[in-house]
Amino acid sequence: MQREHLGSRLGFILLSAGCAIGIGNVWRFPSMVGANGGAIFVLLYFVFLIALGIPVMTMEFAMGRAAQRSPVKMYQELEPKGSKWHLHRFPALAGNYLLLMFYTTVCGWMLQYFVYGAQGRFQATVDTASSTALNNEMLQNPWMMLIFTMLSVLVGVLACLGGVKKGIERITKYMMLALLALIVVLVINSLCLPNAAEGLNFYLVPNVETINSVKGGWFGVIVNAMSQAFFTLSIGMGSMAIFGSYLDKNRSLFGEAVNIAVLDTLVAVCAGLIIFPAIFTYSPELRGMGGPDLIFKALPTIFAGMPFGDLWGCLFFLFLSFAALSTVIAVFENIVACFMDLGFSRTKACLINGAALCVLSLPCIFGFNLLSGFHPFGGESTILDLEDFLVSQVLLPVGSLIYVVFCTTRYGWGFKNFQKEANLGQGLKIPNGFKGYLTFVLPVIILVLFVVGIVQKFM
């Protein structure tokens, strides 16, 4: 079967960026910046993005383009004869499933909150108690959550049924351009708010006291910056290898990885430019909220106090919906491509996996209502927390470590083969001097991040 290819370089960049850009950019990055020293954290994040995220992304692209296969088949095309690297295909595919098992639910939340804004329901969220009640109303209704989750799955199925060029590339291109346009509108609105300067000061100006208050001090800030840079690009489970296999040889992969990382970071930074000026203008006491609480409890209260708050709330959650849906489409295509390499037609792969994900998403949905008594990590933890932990703290770092070792040592594909593939075409090249860092330093950093993540979770 002839390998499908993307129709344009822009399509490749937007599709790969769409896989990387997600709701984590919006609720994780701003809250981590605020809690980890503002501009100091941002600077460290940029450094580690270059040192960690971009090299691993380049390796995934190179393996996919060289093999012209998905993760379930690409090792067989590249590994030394008799080696067992191809066993990684099973956890790589499992990681894509596991991610969508909870990500489709979270995407459904964004769509449901977009509907809430269209219904004018943010007007009643005048404080965190009322916004919490609205959030609980959503979480405690499993059937409505199921409808919106299935809607997000359906979007992924329909996009992938159309194929690489006419389906995922075309839809993702328009979706990502709309997302970027929404960002511009929302940022301009936030920067024009009365207390925007105070919000920007909190978000971007270094604050040593904040750093000292972080658990672990400077070490904690550095580890958090490394973690954010590493996990923001969705690397480690073959997602980027798929898009590398759809790419021609005209552009160097290191340069393309840099472009995608810049776009991903731009969205994350702009999310903070949207959120913090609004918070400091209307409810500065909520600035300490992070994660889902920031999105579903703090921001609806902010929109309630804004002129035309429901309109801005609608636009904001439409922006979030596009960010989430772009990831759903990209990751679903990863699964479909794996099934096609195993002999399935695109149509059968889409329909089988669409139905499977509707079932596999049920534990996450029911974890907030019918199965709310199950707390995998104790406290108020949910099934979503378990699934997220397995992806973010286990499969992504371990998978990235395997890719790095495979691409840099003679026991795998080898540095020369990786470098040759990555440097084909116009753009930034990987110099010979990178070999020592990529071979000996990068694997140690990834291993440390993995161990620290596990220790922090259970200690």
N, C-alpha and C positions, 0 to 999 in steps of 0.2 A: 504494500500500500504506500503510495507516494505521500511524503510528509507535507502537511499544509503549512503555508507560510503567511506571515502578516503582510499586509499590503503597503505599509509605510513605516518609516522610522518613528514618526509621531505616534502611530498606533501602538508600537512596541513600548515606547516610553510611558504613554498614558496607561496602557494595560498593566505593565509592571508596577508603575506607581500606584495604580488602583488597588493592586494586591497588597502593597505595603501600607497605603493610607487607609486608616480605619478609625473606628471610634476611640481606639487607644490613643491616637494622636490628639484627640479633642479632650478627653477627660483625664488621661494619664500625664501627658506632657505638661500642661499648664499647672496642674496641682503639684507635680514634682518640682517644677521650677520654683513655685512659691514656697515650697517647704525645704528647699535645698540651696538657698543662697542667691536666688535670682540670677543675675547676669553671670556670676561665677559658674553656676551649674550649666547655663547655656553654653558658655565657652568650653567647659570640660566635655559637654555632650558633643559639640562639634568636633573636638579633637578625637574622641573615641569613635565617632561615626566614621571618620576617615581611617582610623587605625584598625577598627574591628569590622564594622558593618559592611563597608564597601569592598574590602578584600574577599569576604565570604560570599557576598552577592556575585562578585566577578567569577568566583570559582563555580558557583551553581550555573551561571550563564554559560561558562566555557564547557562544562560537562554536557549540558543539554545540547549546545550547538554542535559540539564535536560528535556526539553519539547520534544526534537526530532522533532521540527517543525520550520517553518519559522515565521517571525514576524506577519503574518496575523493569525496565529493559536497558537503561543506559550503562549500568555497571558492566553488563556482559559485553558491551561494545568496547569498553575502555580498560577493564581490569586485566592484570597479567593472568595468563592461563593457569587454571587450577586454584586461583585465590577465591576467597569467600566474601568479597566486598558486596556482592549482589544481595546478600542477606539483609542489607540495610533497606532494601526496597519495601519490605513489609512494614517496619515502623514508619517509614516515610509516607507511605500511603495511609497508614492508620492515623498519622498526625493530621492529614488533610480532613479525614472523616471527623476526627475528634474536634478539630477547630470548628467545623460547620455545625456540629451537634449543639454548640452553645451560641455560635456567632449568628446563626439564622434567627435564634430567639431574640438576641440583643438587637439585631436589625429590625425585627418585628416591633420591638419597643419603640424604636425611632419612628417607624411608620405610624404607630398608634399615637404617639405624642404629636406628630404632624397633624393627624386628624383632630386631636384635642384642641390644638391651636386654631384649626379651621372652624371648630365648633364654638370658639370663644371661651373655652373652659379655663384658660390661664387667668382670666379676670378675677376668678374666685380664689386663686392661690395667693392670698395677701400675706401669708406668713408660712414658716416652714411646717407648721402643724397641718395647714390645709394642703400644701404641696405634697407632704408625706401621705396624707389621706388619698390624694389623687393617685399617687404612685402605688399605694397599697391596693386601691381599687383595681388597678391594672393587673398587679401580680397575683391577686387572689381570684382572678377569673381565668381559669386555665383554657376554657374554650375560646374566648376572645384572643388570648395569647396564641393559641394554636392556629387560628385563622390568619393572623398577621405573620406568624412564622412560616406557614405554608405559602403565603403570598411572596415572602422573600425567596423561598425555595423555587417557586414558580418562575420568578424573574430569572434566576440562575439557569433553570432548565430551558426556558424559551430563548435566552441569549445564546446558550451553547448549542441548541438545536440548529441554529443558523450557520454554524461553522465558524472557523477562525476569522475570516475576513468579513463576511456578511453578517455574522452574528456578534461574537464577543468584541471584535475590534470596533465595529461601527457603533454598537450600543455603548461600550465603555468610553469611546472617544467623546461622544456627545454628553454622556453623564459626567465625565471628568471636567470637560469644558464648562458645563453648567455649575459644577461644584466650585470651580475656580472663580466663576463670575459671582456666585453667591457670597464667596469669601470676601471679594472686593466690596460688595454692597454692605455686608455686615461689619467689616472693619471700619469703613468710612463712617457708618452710623455710630459705632462705639467710640471712635476717636473724636467725634463731635459732642459727646456727652459732657456735662459740666465738670465732673471730677475725673475725667479721663487721665489727666496728668498724674494724679495720685495712684490710679490703677497701674499705669505704666511704670511708675517709680517702684511699686511693689513687685512688679513682674520682671523688670529688667535691670534695676540698679542693685549692685552687690550689697548684701547685708550680712556682715560677719556674725552678728548675734543669731541670725537664723541658722547659719552654718553650725555654730556652737551648740545650738539646741537640737540639731539632728542627732538621732541615735548613731553613735560611732563617730561624731564630729566630722573632721575632714575626710577620714577614711570612709565614713558612711556616704558622704556626698559623692566621692569619687566612684565608689561601687555603684551607687544609684545612677550616676551619669553613664557609666559603662553599661549597666543593664539596659537603660533606656535606648542607648545607641545600638545595642546588640539586637534587641527584640523589636525595634520599630520597623525593621525592613522585611519581616516575615521570612527570614532565612533559616534553613536547617531542615526543611522537610520536602525539598524538591520543587517548591512553588516556582522559584525563579528558573530552575532548570527547564521547566516546560516551555517558558517563553523564550529561553535561549534556543530551544530546538525549533522554534518557529521563525528564527531570525536568520538573515543572510550574512555573508561574510564582509560586507562593505564597511562596517564600523567596528572599532576596537571595543571590547567588552568592558574594560576598565573605565573608559570614558563614559559609556552608557550607564554604568553603575553609579558614577558620580552624578550624572544628570538626574537619575531617579532619586538618589538620596537627597539631592538639593530640593527637588519638588516635594518629597515627603516631609522634609524639615520645614519647608515654607508653610505647608498646611498646618503643621503642629504649632509653629510660632504664631501664625495668624489666628489660630484658635485662642491663644492667650490674649492677643490684641482685641479679640471680640469679647472675651469673658471678663477680664479684670477691670477695664474701664466701666463696664456696666455694673459690676458688683460694687465698686467703690462709689459709684454715683447713687445707687439706690439702696444697697444693703451691705455696707462694708463689714458688718459683723459676720457675714457668711463667707469671708475670704478663706477661712481655714478649711472649708469643705473640699474634699477631693473625690476622685473617682465617680461612680454612679450618683452619689449624693449631690455632687456639684451639678450634674446635668439634670437630674430628676427632682431635686428638692430645692436647691439654691436658685437655679435659673428660672423656673416657672414663677417663683416669687418676684424675681427681678422683672420679668415680663409684665407681671400684674401692675407694677408701679410705673412702667414706661408709657409714654404716649404711643398709641397704636401698638401696644404690647403684644396683642395676639398676632398681628401681622409679622412683627419681628420674631416672635416665637415660632410661627409657621415657617418662615424662611430659615431660621436656625435649624429646626428639626428636619427640614427638607435637605439642607446641607449635610446634616448627619446621616440622613437616609441614603443620600448619594454615596457618601464615604463608605457606609456599611455595605451597600449593594454592590459597589465596585469590587470589594473584597470577596463577597459571596460569589459573584460571577467568576472571578479569577480563580479562586480555590476550587469551585465546582468544575471548571475547565481542567484543572489539574487531575481531578479524579476521573473525568471523562477520558482524557488523553491516556491515562494509565489503562483503562478498560479497553480502549481502542488498540493499544499495543498488545493487549492480551487476546485480540481477535474479535471483539465486539464491534458492531457498527456504531456510528455516532448516535443514531436515534435510539437504539437499544440501551446504550450506555447512559444516555441522558434520562430516559424514562425509568430504568431500573434504579439508578442512584437518586433520582428525584423522589421516588416512592420510599426508598430506604431512608433518606434523610428526614422525611416527614415522620417516620417511626422513631429514628434514632434521636430526634430532637425532643421527644416526649419526656425523658428523665429530667432534662434541664427545665422544661416548662413546669412539670409537676413538682419540681424541687421547691417552688415558691408557694405551693398550695397543698395539693393532695399528699405530697411527700415532704412537707415542710418540717416534719419531725426528725428527718435524717440530716445530721450535721457531721459530715465526713472529717472535719478538722476540729470539731467541738465548737462551742460558742454559737454564733449565728451563721456559721459557714453553710454553704449550699452545694448542691450538685454542680452548679455552674463553677463555683470556686474549685472544686475537684478537677473538673475538665480543663479549666483554664490553667491550673497548676501543672497538670500532666503535659500540656502543650508548651507553655511558656518556660517552665522551669526544668523540664525533663527532655522532651522530644526535640525542641529547637536547639538548645545548647549541645546535646549529645550528637544530634544530626550534623550540626555545624562543625563540631570537632572531627567527625568522620570525614566530612568533605575536605577539610583543611589537610588532614593527614593523607588522604587519598591523592590530593592534588600536589603534594609537596615532597613525598618520599618515593623511593625506588620500589617500595613494596606495593604501591598503588599505581596511579597514572603517571606520576612523576612531575617535578617542577618544569622541566623543559617542554614537555608536551602541553601542560597547562599554559605556560607562558606563550608558547607559539600560537595556540588557539585564541587566547585572550587578546593578543596583540595584532591579530589579523584585521586589516581594514584601517581606516582613518580614525584618528583620535588619540587620546592619552594611552601610553604604553606602560607596561609593568617592567621596570628596569631589572637588570641582573642583581643589583644590590638588595633587592627586596627578598631574595631567596632565604637569607638567614633569618630575617624577621618572621616571614610567613611559615618557615619550617620549624623554628625552635621557640619563638616568643609567642606568636598568636595562639598555638594550641594550649600553652600554659595559661594564658589569660582566660581563654574559654573554659578550661577546666576549673580555674579558680572561681569564675562566675557561677558555674554549675554547683560547686561545693558550697559557696556562700549562700546561694539561693535555697539550697536544701536545708542548710543549718538555720538560716533566718526563719524558715517556715516551721521548723519543728523545735526550735530552742526558745 
